[in-house]
Amino acid sequence: MSTLAPIGAAQCVDVFTVACQGPGDLSGVQALIDEGRVKPADIVAVMGKTEGNGCVNDYTREYASTVWANFLAPHLGCTPAEAEARVALVMSGGTEGVLSPHFTVFTRRAAALATGLGKRLVLGVAQTPDFAPEAIGRRAQIAATADAVRAAMDDAGIRDATDVHFVQVKCPLLTTARVNEALARDQVPVTRDTYESMGYSRGASALGIALALGELTDEGDLDARVLTDGTAWSARASASSGIELLNNVIIVLGEAEGASSPYLIGHTVMQDAVDAASVRTLLRERFGLDPDRDAPVLAERLVNLLAKAEADPRGTVREARHTMLNDSDINATRHARAAVGAVLASVTGRTALYVSGGAEHQGPPGGGPVAAILRVASSSSREVSS
C-alpha cells in the first residue's frame, strides 16, 4: 500500500494538526514540507474535518480527497489514483458550531528499536476490496472490515488488541444509482434510503471493528444486529461514511513497545453527549493532566481529540427530552457534532477537534468513543495555521 516500516518493525510516527481555509487548502501542509518537517513519502494517513453538511451530498469530502491525491502524486512519483491507494485519506464532513476545519496528518518511518521508553504511538493502515451495493450494511461488510482491521494491526506492529486505542474507518454509502444498479441485478440492498444507508454502513463497519478487537463474537445473525442491537458496540470504533469511495479505508491507532514516536494515545467512552467527566478523567489518569489546573501544558501537548457523536436514539439526554431527531431543517448528526464539539472544546480549550457524527455501534447509544493523542513532553507547537 505504501513505503512504510515493515510489519512488526520499530517505527516513529509524527502527527501534525494543520488548519485550513477550505477543503482544498493545503498551504499549511506545503509549508511543513518546505520547512523540512514533513517528507511527503512518509505520509501514511490524513484525517480531515471539512466544512460540508456531513450528509449524502457533502462533496467537500470528495473534493478534499481529490486535492490531496493530486497534491501527493508528484511527490510520490505516481498517479493520483495510486496516491489515494497508498495513503489512507479519511475526510469527515461537518464542522458545525465551534468546530474548526483542519487536517490531522500522520507520518511514519522505520526507526531503530527503542528501549526503555515504554509503549508509544504506532499506526497501521489497510483497505477492504470494493463492496457491491447489496453488501453494504451486511455481514460481508462486517467480515471484510474485521479482516482489514486485523491487517492494519499487523501493519502497526500491534499484537494485543488491548493496545489498540482508536480505529478510524471511512466507508461507502448508497446513492440512487448504486441502489438501482443492485436492483437491476435482482439484488436487494439493505435500504433504498440513501441517508439511512450511511448509518447501515457505519454500523456494519463498527461491528467489524468490534469483532476484530474481541469486543464482539461472531455468533448468531450479525446482519440482524446492525442498527437494532444497542448492546453491541465498540469502545474504540469510529466510522464515517461518504460518497467518495466504494470500499472501507482503515486506520488503526495504538501503542507498542519499541516505537520511538514522541506521542502517547489513550481512549475513553462518553456515555452521553454531555459527558465531559469521562474526558477529564482520561486526561488526568492516562496523561496526568488536569484540564483546569494544567491548561497551558495541555494546550502545548494535546495534538487532537478524536471523537464520535450522535443524537441519543431514545430521544433523551439524562432523562430530559431532546429535539434533535425531530428537526426537519437540520439533520440530527449536525446537531450532535455541534453539541459534542462544544463540550470537548470546553474541556481542552481547542476547537480544531476531530468530531464525527453518526455513532451507530460506536459507544453506547447516545455516547461515543474518544481518543486523545498527546506529546510525551512539551515541545515546540506542531499546530500550523494557514
Residue, then its C-alpha position, 0 to 999 in steps of 0.5 A: m500500500s505504501t513505503l512504510a516500516p515493515i510489519g512488526a518493525a520499530q517505527c516513529v510516527d509524527v502527527f501534525t494538526v494543520a488548519c485550513q481555509g477550505p477543503g482544498d487548502l493545503s498551504g499549511v501542509q506545503a509549508l511543513i514540507d518546505e520547512g523540512r518537517v514533513k517528507p511527503a513519502d512518509i505520509v501514511a494517513v490524513m484525517g480531515k474535518t471539512e466544512g460540508n453538511g456531513c450528509v449524502n451530498d457533502y462533496t467537500r469530502e470528495y473534493a478534499s480527497t481529490v486535492w490531496a491525491n493530486f497534491l501527493a502524486p508528484h511527490l510520490g512519483c505516481t498517479p493520483a489514483e495510486a496516491e489515494a491507494r497508498v495513503a489512507l485519506v479519511m475526510s469527515g464532513g461537518t464542522e458545525g458550531v465551534l468546530s474548526p476545519h483542519f487536517t490531522v496528518f500522520t507520518r511514519r518511518a522505520a526507526a531503530l528499536a527503542t528501549g526503555l521508553g515504554k509503549r508509544l504511538v504506532l499506526g497501521v493502515a489497510q483497505t477492504p476490496d470494493f463492496a457491491p451495493e447489496a453488501i453494504g450494511r451486511r455481514a460481508q461488510i462486517a467480515a471484510t472490515a474485521d479482516a482489514v482491521r486485523a491487517a492494519m494491526d499487523d501493519a502497526g506492529i500491534r499484537d494485543a488488541t488491548d493496545v489498540h486505542f482508536v480505529q478510524v474507518k471511512c466507508p461507502l454509502l448508497t446513492t440512487a444509482r448504486v441502489n438501482e444498479a443492485l436492483a437491476r441485478d435482482q439484488v436487494p440492498v439493505t435500504r433504498d434510503t440513501y441517508e439511512s444507508m450511511g448509518y447501515s454502513r457505519g454500523a456494519s463497519a463498527l461491528g467489524i471493528a468490534l469483532a476484530l478487537g474481541e469486543l464482539t463474537d461472531e455468533g448468531d445473525l450479525d446482519a440482524r444486529v446492525l442498527t437494532d442491537g444497542t448492546a453491541w458496540s465498540a469502545r474504540a470504533s469510529a466510522s464515517s461514511g461518504i460518497e467518495l469511495l466504494n470500499n472501507v479505508i482503515i486506520v488503526l491507532g495504538e501503542a507498542e513497545g519499541a516505537s520511538s514516536p514522541y506521542l502517547i494515545g489513550h481512549t475513553v467512552m462518553q456515555d452521553a453527549v454531555d459527558a465531559a467527566s469521562v474526558r477529564t478523567l482520561l486526561r488526568e489518569r492516562f496523561g496526568l493532566d488536569p484540564d483546569r489546573d494544567a491548561p497551558v501544558l495541555a494546550e502545548r501537548l494535546v495534538n487532537l481529540l478524536a471523537k464520535a457523536e450522535a443524537d441519543p436514539r431514545g430521544t433523551v439526554r439524562e432523562a430530559r427530552h431532546t429535539m434533535l431527531n425531530d428537526s426537519d431543517i437540520n439533520a440530527t448528526r449536525h446537531a450532535r457534532a455541534a453539541v459534542g464539539a462544544v463540550l470537548a472544546s470546553v474541556t481542552g480549550r481547542t476547537a480544531l477537534y476531530v468530531s464525527g457524527g453518526a455513532e451507530h455501534q460506536g459507544p453506547p447509544g447516545g455516547g461515543p468513543v474518544a481518543a486523545i493523542l498527546r506529546v510525551a513532553s512539551s515541545s515546540s507547537r506542531e499546530v500550523s495555521s494557514 
